[in-house]
Amino acid sequence: MLLVKDINDSKEEMSAIADVIKRCRYDMVQVNTVFRPPAYSGTKGLNEEELIDAFLYFKSFGINVEPVGNFVKSLGGTTDENLPERVSALLRMRPCTVNDICAVFGSDEAKTAAVTDRMVKDGLIEEKIFKGQKFYFGRR
C-alpha cells in the first residue's frame, strides 16, 4: 500500500485500510510512501518517523506488513550483520520496545533482545520503563 501525507495517513484512514486488508486475508502487505517525484504536484510522502508509526499501527491490527524501497535503505539495509546500526537509526527517530524493533526489521526476538542489551551496556542506547514496558531510546 502507498501512504500519502494528508491523504490516507490519518488514524481514521489507516483504520479503514486495515479493515479492508484484514477482510482480504493477505499473507503480507508492503508499506511504502512517496519517494519519487509524484504525478500530482503537492503530493508528499511520509517522513521516516511517520512511516514507522504507520507500520506499527498496521502491525497492531495483526497485519503482517513489510517496509519496502527507500524506507528500508534509509534504515541501513536488510542484513542481520548490521542490526545494531539499524536499531540505532530507528531509535534515534522514536522509542521502541524489542517487539517494535522486531516488527520493523523482521528480526528474531531473542537476537534483538541480545543486541539491545549489548547496546545498553555499551552506552549506545538508553532503556526506560514506561507503563510496565521496557522502551529503548537512541542517543542523538
Secondary structure, DSSP 8 states (H G I E B T S, - for coil): -EE-TTTS-SHHHHHHHHHHHHHHT-S-EEEEE--S--SSTT-----HHHHHHHHHHHHHTT--EEE-THHHHHTT-S-GGGHHHHHHHHHHHS-B-HHHHHHHH---HHHHHHHHHHHHHTTSEEEEEETTEEEEEE--
